[in-house]
Amino acid sequence: MTTTALPASEPRPRGAVRAALEETLLPPVVALLIALVIGDLLILAFGQSPAAVYRLLLEGTWGNAYGLGQVLYKTTTLTFTGLAVAIGLRAGVFNIGAESQLAAGGCAAALVGLALPAGVPGLLAVPLCIAAAALGGGAVGAVPGVLKAKFGAHEVIVTIMLNFVVLALLNWFVASKLHVPETLHTPEIHTGAVPRLSDAAAAFHGSAANATLAVALLAAVAMGFYLFRTRRGYELRAVGLQPDAAEYGGVSAGGVWIRALMLSGAIAGVGGINYVLGYKHYYEEGFAGGAGFLGIAVALVGRNHPGGVVLAALLFATLSQGGLAIHALVPKQMVEVFQAVVILAVAVSVPEVRRVLLSARRVQA
């Protein structure tokens, strides 16, 4: 049977662009407003002033250079894991294995940094370490992709199980082969360290923020270009929307799923360099704890759009760092509750906002 390839994406009419922007931007804004109201009620329940708590949160994050640096450091990792989950969701697959992919990428980067001689210049060492991180994460991501495409295995179950398997294998490898005595980390890398922001601005002294932030932003730009300006990206989104229709149009859904989960794993894996190359300069057991699962929330709040993911990562990083600042007034677990409220509010507001927008367009028509 002769099949016709799907056409490349074409510019949409201005009205369609406006409608898409409304459906993309309004749900997170509405969700944030709902979360703020609920947050106010929770803070009042502890007998504190919401204004005082929010002021303390901002002072501990955006109000000083160290706090801002920590926010940017956490934003970097969450951007990678959020993008990893988002590109999978765009293809109709749910990658819950970003945590193990992040750790695998970090370990691969550390191994290359240890293998390279100390005299290798950073301009060569850093790209090699980044490539190793992408390969490490991509290899882990390929496993659920192949199992889903070839055997129909559900990627959610496979990626959840792989988290335990991969993290256990990495911990065994480091503990038995590479660890520094009385520690749970590898020796420091010989070369490939990424400069910190404090090297350029002394005000950031002490914070973990580093130049990996630029890599994260470039990854978001590259993912946006891939999704919305390339044929492969169009095929990926087509499979995510309707795999049967995409198959009829000549696209292999199985191939797209494998490619999407490999890309997802590679993106998460590159996120490991934020810790390994930019912060501690070694791989350590547990460094990825929580970042993979929080990346799911970042992707959902960011509406699976690269720009939205970056903004959502910034929001969740601010809340995470701010939890340390508001502990004097309310329990730090308040931030975790607030994050959960944001996620639930997004889940609820998306269909409601779409319904309201649809009603408004019908009235205007």
Backbone torsions as a table, in degrees:
resi	resn	phi	psi	omega
1	MET	NA	133.2	179.8
2	THR	-82.4	132.3	179.5
3	THR	-117.4	154.3	-179.8
4	THR	-110.2	127.8	-179.5
5	ALA	-66.6	149.9	178.6
6	LEU	-68.3	141.9	-179.6
7	PRO	-73.2	156.5	174.8
8	ALA	-69.1	154.6	-177.7
9	SER	-65.0	143.1	-179.7
10	GLU	-117.5	156.8	178.4
11	PRO	-59.2	136.7	-179.5
12	ARG	-92.7	156.6	176.8
13	PRO	-60.2	157.3	-176.7
14	ARG	-58.5	-39.7	180.0
15	GLY	-63.4	-38.1	178.8
16	ALA	-67.6	-38.8	177.5
17	VAL	-63.3	-44.0	179.2
18	ARG	-62.6	-42.7	179.2
19	ALA	-63.3	-40.2	179.5
20	ALA	-65.0	-40.8	178.1
21	LEU	-64.0	-40.6	179.0
22	GLU	-62.6	-44.9	-179.0
23	GLU	-69.8	-24.5	-179.9
24	THR	-84.3	-41.7	-172.0
25	LEU	-90.2	-36.6	-174.2
26	LEU	-64.8	-44.8	-179.4
27	PRO	-56.0	-46.6	177.7
28	PRO	-63.2	-37.0	179.2
29	VAL	-65.1	-46.1	178.0
30	VAL	-61.9	-43.4	179.6
31	ALA	-60.8	-41.2	179.8
32	LEU	-65.2	-40.3	177.6
33	LEU	-63.9	-42.1	177.2
34	ILE	-62.2	-43.8	-179.8
35	ALA	-63.1	-37.7	178.6
36	LEU	-64.2	-41.0	179.3
37	VAL	-63.7	-47.1	179.3
38	ILE	-65.0	-38.7	176.3
39	GLY	-60.8	-40.8	176.3
40	ASP	-58.7	-43.8	-179.3
41	LEU	-64.5	-40.5	178.7
42	LEU	-65.7	-41.0	179.2
43	ILE	-65.1	-41.5	177.2
44	LEU	-62.7	-32.6	179.2
45	ALA	-65.2	-24.3	176.2
46	PHE	-91.3	6.0	177.3
47	GLY	75.7	22.5	-179.4
48	GLN	-114.1	161.4	178.0
49	SER	-85.5	125.7	177.3
50	PRO	-56.4	-38.7	-180.0
51	ALA	-62.0	-40.1	-179.3
52	ALA	-67.4	-39.9	-179.1
53	VAL	-68.0	-44.9	-179.8
54	TYR	-66.4	-35.7	178.0
55	ARG	-64.6	-42.4	178.4
56	LEU	-64.8	-37.7	178.5
57	LEU	-63.0	-45.1	-179.4
58	LEU	-68.7	-37.2	179.2
59	GLU	-66.0	-33.7	-179.0
60	GLY	-82.9	-6.6	-179.7
61	THR	-119.6	-73.9	-177.3
62	TRP	-84.8	-9.2	-175.1
63	GLY	-86.3	-6.1	177.3
64	ASN	-148.1	156.9	-173.0
65	ALA	-65.6	-39.8	-179.6
66	TYR	-63.9	-47.7	179.4
67	GLY	-60.7	-41.8	178.2
68	LEU	-63.1	-40.9	178.5
69	GLY	-61.1	-41.6	178.2
70	GLN	-66.2	-37.2	176.4
71	VAL	-62.0	-44.7	-179.3
72	LEU	-66.0	-36.0	177.9
73	TYR	-63.7	-47.1	180.0
74	LYS	-69.1	-34.1	176.9
75	THR	-60.9	-37.9	-178.1
76	THR	-60.6	-51.4	-179.7
77	THR	-63.8	-43.4	-178.8
78	LEU	-67.6	-29.2	175.8
79	THR	-64.3	-44.3	179.2
80	PHE	-63.5	-49.5	-178.0
81	THR	-68.5	-34.6	176.7
82	GLY	-65.6	-43.2	176.9
83	LEU	-63.5	-38.1	-179.8
84	ALA	-62.0	-46.1	179.2
85	VAL	-67.6	-39.6	-175.7
86	ALA	-63.8	-43.3	-177.4
87	ILE	-68.7	-30.2	174.5
88	GLY	-67.4	-44.9	179.4
89	LEU	-63.8	-34.1	176.2
90	ARG	-60.7	-29.8	179.4
91	ALA	-93.2	2.9	179.3
92	GLY	84.2	16.4	177.3
93	VAL	-122.0	144.7	-174.0
94	PHE	-108.5	103.5	-178.7
95	ASN	-88.9	106.5	176.5
96	ILE	-101.7	10.8	-177.2
97	GLY	-102.0	19.3	-177.7
98	ALA	-61.3	-27.5	-179.3
99	GLU	-64.4	-48.4	179.4
100	SER	-70.5	-33.0	178.0
101	GLN	-67.7	-38.9	175.7
102	LEU	-61.2	-45.9	-179.7
103	ALA	-66.4	-40.8	179.5
104	ALA	-63.3	-41.1	177.6
105	GLY	-64.5	-42.0	178.6
106	GLY	-63.7	-40.5	179.6
107	CYS	-66.8	-42.0	179.2
108	ALA	-62.6	-41.3	178.0
109	ALA	-63.2	-39.7	179.6
110	ALA	-66.2	-39.2	179.8
111	LEU	-63.3	-41.6	178.3
112	VAL	-67.2	-41.7	178.4
113	GLY	-62.3	-30.9	176.6
114	LEU	-79.2	-33.5	-177.2
115	ALA	-74.5	-31.9	-178.4
116	LEU	-72.9	141.6	176.5
117	PRO	-64.9	154.5	-176.9
118	ALA	-62.6	-24.3	-177.0
119	GLY	-82.0	-4.9	-179.2
120	VAL	-68.7	128.2	-178.4
121	PRO	-65.6	151.4	-178.6
122	GLY	-61.8	-31.5	-180.0
123	LEU	-62.5	-23.4	175.7
124	LEU	-97.7	-40.0	-174.8
125	ALA	-68.2	-43.2	-176.8
126	VAL	-62.4	-49.3	176.7
127	PRO	-59.2	-36.4	178.2
128	LEU	-65.0	-41.2	178.4
129	CYS	-67.0	-38.7	177.7
130	ILE	-64.6	-42.8	178.5
131	ALA	-62.2	-40.5	178.5
132	ALA	-64.6	-39.8	178.6
133	ALA	-63.2	-41.8	178.7
134	ALA	-64.8	-41.5	179.3
135	LEU	-66.4	-40.8	179.4
136	GLY	-62.6	-49.6	178.5
137	GLY	-67.2	-39.1	-180.0
138	GLY	-65.2	-35.4	178.7
139	ALA	-64.9	-41.2	177.4
140	VAL	-67.2	-39.9	179.1
141	GLY	-68.2	-27.3	-178.9
142	ALA	-68.3	-28.6	-176.5
143	VAL	-60.3	-54.8	177.8
144	PRO	-64.9	-29.7	178.1
145	GLY	-63.6	-46.1	-179.9
146	VAL	-67.7	-43.0	-179.5
147	LEU	-62.8	-36.5	178.7
148	LYS	-71.6	-45.6	-175.6
149	ALA	-70.1	-38.4	-173.8
150	LYS	-91.9	-32.2	-172.9
151	PHE	-124.9	-0.8	178.5
152	GLY	76.0	14.4	178.8
153	ALA	-66.1	139.8	-178.6
154	HIS	-76.6	127.2	-174.3
155	GLU	-64.8	-27.7	-180.0
156	VAL	-64.6	-48.2	179.4
157	ILE	-63.3	-44.6	-176.9
158	VAL	-64.7	-45.2	-178.4
159	THR	-68.3	-35.3	176.4
160	ILE	-62.0	-47.1	-178.9
161	MET	-66.4	-37.2	179.2
162	LEU	-63.8	-30.3	176.4
163	ASN	-55.0	-48.2	-179.3
164	PHE	-67.7	-43.7	-176.4
165	VAL	-65.6	-50.3	-176.2
166	VAL	-65.9	-45.3	-179.8
167	LEU	-63.1	-38.7	178.0
168	ALA	-65.4	-42.7	179.1
169	LEU	-64.3	-42.8	179.1
170	LEU	-63.7	-41.9	179.9
171	ASN	-65.4	-39.7	177.1
172	TRP	-63.8	-44.3	-178.0
173	PHE	-61.7	-46.7	-178.7
174	VAL	-67.0	-44.1	-177.1
175	ALA	-66.0	-32.2	-175.3
176	SER	-96.6	-21.1	-172.3
177	LYS	-118.7	-37.9	-166.0
178	LEU	-125.7	-6.0	-168.5
179	HIS	-71.8	150.6	170.7
180	VAL	-75.4	135.2	-178.1
181	PRO	-51.5	138.3	178.8
182	GLU	65.6	21.5	175.6
183	THR	-136.1	175.2	175.9
184	LEU	-119.8	33.5	178.5
185	HIS	-135.7	164.3	179.2
186	THR	-76.8	169.3	169.6
187	PRO	-62.6	163.2	177.9
188	GLU	-68.1	145.7	-179.0
189	ILE	-65.5	150.1	-179.5
190	HIS	-77.5	-34.4	-178.1
191	THR	-155.9	165.5	178.6
192	GLY	104.1	4.6	179.8
193	ALA	-63.6	139.7	179.3
194	VAL	-96.3	135.7	-178.3
195	PRO	-64.6	145.9	176.3
196	ARG	-87.2	160.4	177.4
197	LEU	-65.5	-25.9	179.4
198	SER	-66.8	-20.3	176.7
199	ASP	-68.4	-28.2	179.5
200	ALA	-97.7	-28.9	-179.1
201	ALA	-136.6	111.1	-175.9
202	ALA	-61.4	-22.0	-178.7
203	ALA	-62.7	-24.3	179.8
204	PHE	-85.2	9.5	-176.3
205	HIS	-54.6	130.8	178.5
206	GLY	97.3	-22.0	180.0
207	SER	-83.7	159.7	-176.8
208	ALA	-91.3	-0.1	-177.0
209	ALA	-60.0	137.6	-177.3
210	ASN	-147.3	180.0	-173.4
211	ALA	-69.4	-5.2	174.8
212	THR	-61.6	-22.2	176.4
213	LEU	-56.0	-40.4	178.7
214	ALA	-64.9	-36.9	177.7
215	VAL	-64.7	-39.4	178.9
216	ALA	-63.2	-43.1	179.7
217	LEU	-66.4	-39.8	176.3
218	LEU	-63.6	-37.1	177.5
219	ALA	-63.5	-39.4	178.1
220	ALA	-64.9	-42.8	178.3
221	VAL	-63.8	-44.8	-179.7
222	ALA	-63.3	-39.7	179.3
223	MET	-67.0	-40.1	176.8
224	GLY	-61.6	-42.7	178.1
225	PHE	-64.0	-44.1	-178.3
226	TYR	-62.6	-44.6	-176.0
227	LEU	-70.2	-41.0	-168.8
228	PHE	-110.7	-2.3	-177.9
229	ARG	-131.5	5.7	179.8
230	THR	-126.7	157.7	179.4
231	ARG	-64.8	-42.6	179.2
232	ARG	-61.2	-40.4	178.1
233	GLY	-65.5	-37.7	177.3
234	TYR	-63.7	-42.3	178.1
235	GLU	-63.3	-40.8	179.4
236	LEU	-61.3	-45.8	179.9
237	ARG	-68.1	-34.2	179.1
238	ALA	-64.5	-42.6	178.1
239	VAL	-65.4	-38.6	179.3
240	GLY	-64.4	-34.3	-179.6
241	LEU	-80.2	-44.1	-177.1
242	GLN	-157.8	92.1	-175.7
243	PRO	-62.4	-36.2	-179.2
244	ASP	-64.9	-43.1	178.4
245	ALA	-65.2	-39.3	178.3
246	ALA	-63.9	-40.8	176.7
247	GLU	-60.3	-43.0	179.4
248	TYR	-63.1	-31.0	178.9
249	GLY	-82.2	1.8	176.1
250	GLY	101.3	10.4	179.9
251	VAL	-100.0	134.2	177.0
252	SER	-83.3	108.7	-179.5
253	ALA	-61.9	-40.8	179.0
254	GLY	-60.5	-43.4	177.9
255	GLY	-63.4	-38.6	178.1
256	VAL	-65.9	-40.9	179.7
257	TRP	-63.1	-43.1	177.8
258	ILE	-62.1	-47.7	-178.2
259	ARG	-63.0	-41.2	-178.1
260	ALA	-64.9	-43.6	-178.5
261	LEU	-73.1	-30.2	173.4
262	MET	-66.2	-45.9	176.9
263	LEU	-62.3	-41.8	179.1
264	SER	-59.5	-46.7	178.5
265	GLY	-64.7	-38.6	179.7
266	ALA	-63.9	-42.8	179.5
267	ILE	-63.4	-45.7	178.0
268	ALA	-62.1	-40.5	-179.6
269	GLY	-61.5	-41.1	178.0
270	VAL	-61.4	-29.3	177.5
271	GLY	-59.8	-22.0	179.5
272	GLY	-65.3	-21.4	-179.6
273	ILE	-70.3	-19.5	179.1
274	ASN	-58.8	-39.8	179.3
275	TYR	-86.3	-47.1	-170.8
276	VAL	-73.5	-45.6	-178.3
277	LEU	-92.1	-31.4	-173.0
278	GLY	-99.0	-20.1	-174.2
279	TYR	-117.9	-77.3	-173.2
280	LYS	-87.9	-23.0	-178.2
281	HIS	67.4	26.0	170.6
282	TYR	-156.6	161.4	174.8
283	TYR	-88.5	135.4	-178.6
284	GLU	-133.1	139.8	178.0
285	GLU	-58.9	131.2	175.3
286	GLY	86.1	3.9	-176.6
287	PHE	-66.0	-24.6	-177.6
288	ALA	-92.0	7.0	-173.7
289	GLY	-54.5	118.4	175.5
290	GLY	87.1	-22.3	-174.7
291	ALA	-67.2	-36.0	-179.5
292	GLY	-67.3	-43.6	-179.1
293	PHE	-72.8	-35.2	176.3
294	LEU	-67.7	-26.5	175.6
295	GLY	-62.4	-28.7	175.4
296	ILE	-62.7	-45.7	178.5
297	ALA	-63.2	-39.5	179.3
298	VAL	-62.0	-43.4	179.8
299	ALA	-65.0	-42.5	-178.6
300	LEU	-66.6	-45.7	179.3
301	VAL	-67.6	-34.7	178.4
302	GLY	-79.7	4.1	176.0
303	ARG	58.5	29.5	176.8
304	ASN	59.3	21.7	175.6
305	HIS	-106.2	135.0	-176.5
306	PRO	-52.5	-44.7	178.5
307	GLY	-64.6	-41.9	177.7
308	GLY	-64.7	-35.2	178.8
309	VAL	-64.3	-42.5	179.1
310	VAL	-61.5	-44.4	179.8
311	LEU	-66.4	-40.9	178.8
312	ALA	-66.0	-38.8	176.9
313	ALA	-61.8	-39.6	177.5
314	LEU	-63.8	-40.8	178.8
315	LEU	-63.5	-50.6	-177.5
316	PHE	-68.1	-33.2	176.0
317	ALA	-66.4	-39.2	177.0
318	THR	-62.8	-43.9	179.2
319	LEU	-65.1	-41.1	-179.8
320	SER	-62.6	-47.6	178.7
321	GLN	-70.7	-36.1	-179.9
322	GLY	-66.0	-25.4	178.0
323	GLY	-59.8	-30.4	177.2
324	LEU	-72.0	-28.8	-176.2
325	ALA	-81.4	-34.5	-174.3
326	ILE	-89.0	2.8	-176.3
327	HIS	-60.9	-23.2	-179.6
328	ALA	-70.2	-23.7	-177.1
329	LEU	-106.8	-41.7	-178.8
330	VAL	-136.1	160.2	178.1
331	PRO	-59.2	143.1	-178.9
332	LYS	-65.8	-19.6	176.6
333	GLN	-65.1	-14.5	177.1
334	MET	-56.8	-36.5	179.6
335	VAL	-65.4	-40.6	178.9
336	GLU	-64.1	-39.2	176.4
337	VAL	-63.8	-41.2	-179.9
338	PHE	-63.7	-41.3	177.2
339	GLN	-61.5	-42.7	178.9
340	ALA	-64.0	-38.1	178.9
341	VAL	-64.5	-39.4	177.9
342	VAL	-60.9	-45.3	-179.4
343	ILE	-62.8	-47.1	-179.7
344	LEU	-64.3	-38.1	179.7
345	ALA	-65.2	-37.4	176.5
346	VAL	-63.8	-44.6	-179.5
347	ALA	-60.1	-36.5	-178.4
348	VAL	-81.2	-39.2	-172.0
349	SER	-74.7	-28.7	-177.1
350	VAL	-57.1	-55.6	179.6
351	PRO	-66.1	-34.1	-179.3
352	GLU	-68.5	-43.1	178.7
353	VAL	-63.6	-42.0	178.3
354	ARG	-61.8	-39.8	179.5
355	ARG	-64.3	-43.5	179.7
356	VAL	-64.6	-43.6	179.8
357	LEU	-63.2	-41.5	179.6
358	LEU	-63.3	-41.2	178.0
359	SER	-63.8	-40.9	-179.7
360	ALA	-64.6	-38.6	179.9
361	ARG	-68.5	-36.4	178.5
362	ARG	-65.2	-37.8	178.4
363	VAL	-66.1	-43.0	179.3
364	GLN	-65.6	-33.5	179.7
365	ALA	-71.7	NA	NA
